[in-house]
Amino acid sequence: MTRTRTAQSSPITCRDDLTFTSRDDCGRMVNWPCNNAGVAADWEKGLAFFDDEIAELSANNETAAYEAIRFAITGMGSRTTNLERGFAEAMAKAATLGLRAMRNTAERFTPIDFDGE
């Protein structure tokens, strides 16, 4: 289950501050919500996890943001190999760099509709 952030929530400075992470009974980090039922409202929630929480974490601690992205991506699947781990690492690096660029006034990317292959 994910926690809810409020306007009064403290700044996001580490992965434990993210609403979509938790700790198991042994204190190990759970990087992504397990057994998510998947409802329509989750689309906006997923966007907010990144646009709000990861972006704030990146502004405070880029390495923690990189790790949060990398481990969330691999946590979404039930099985990962070096193929998925390598891809997730590259995506996390690119996303963290993109967040830095956006903090330095780079324009946000908006995909265009494309009907081709």
N, C-alpha and C positions, 0 to 999 in steps of 0.2 A: 504494500500500500504506500502511496506517495503522501508526503506532507504537503501542506498548503502554505504558501508564502503570503504575507500580508504587508501592507504599507509600513508597518512597524517592525518588520523582520530586520534582523541585523544584516550587515553586508555579507555577501557571499565571498569568502576568502579561501575556502578549501572544499574538497569534494564532499565532506560530511555535511556541508551547508546546503547542498542541492536537494530539492524536494524529491527527486526521483531516485536517490541513493538511500541505502539503509545499511544496517549492520545485522548480521545473523547472530544466533545465540552464542557463537564462538568469537564474536567481534570482527569477523571478516566482512569486508566491504561487498555489498550487493550493488552492482553498478547499473542495473536496469531493472525495472519492475518485472517480476516473474509472473507468469500465468495471467497476463493482461487480457481481459475479456474482449476488448476492442469495440468501443462504441463510437458513434459519429463525432461526439464532442472531443474525443481524444486527438483529433487532427489539430485543433487549436492548442490543446495542452502540449502536444509534441512540439509545435512551433515555439511556444513560450519556454519550454525547457531549454531550447537553444537560444532563441532571440533575447530572452530576458536573463535566464540563469547562467548559461554558459558564457554569454557575452559579459555579464558582470564579473563572473569568476575570472575570465580572461583579462579583464581590466585590472584585477587585483593580483592574479597569479597565473601567468600564461602556461607554466608547466603543469599546474593542476588542471587547467582547462584542457590542455592537450591530453592529459591522462584520462580525464572524464569523458572526452569524446571517444578516444581510442577504446576504453573499456566498455563504454555504453554500446558502441557498434558491435564489439565482439560478444557482449552480454545479450544482445538481441537474438542470437542464434543459440541453439542448444549444443552445437558442435563447431569447434573452430580448428583449423589446421594452420600451418604457416602461411598458406595462401590468404586466408581471411585476416590473419594477424598482420601480415605485411600490407594488405590493402587498407585495413583500419588505421595502421600507423601513418601511412601516407595521407589518408583523408584527414586525420587529426592534425597533422602538421599543416596541411593546406588550409584547413578551417581556422586554426589558431592564427596563422599568418593573415588570413582574410579578416578576422576580427580586429587584429592590430591595424590593418590598413583602414578599416571602417572607423576605428577610433581616431585615425589621423585624416579624416574627412574623405576617404575614398567613397565613391558612390556605391550604393547597394546594387547587387545584381538582381535583375528581374528577367526570368526566362520568357522567351516569346513562344507563342503557340506554333507548333510545327506539325504538319500532317504527313511529312515525308518519312522515309525509312531511316 
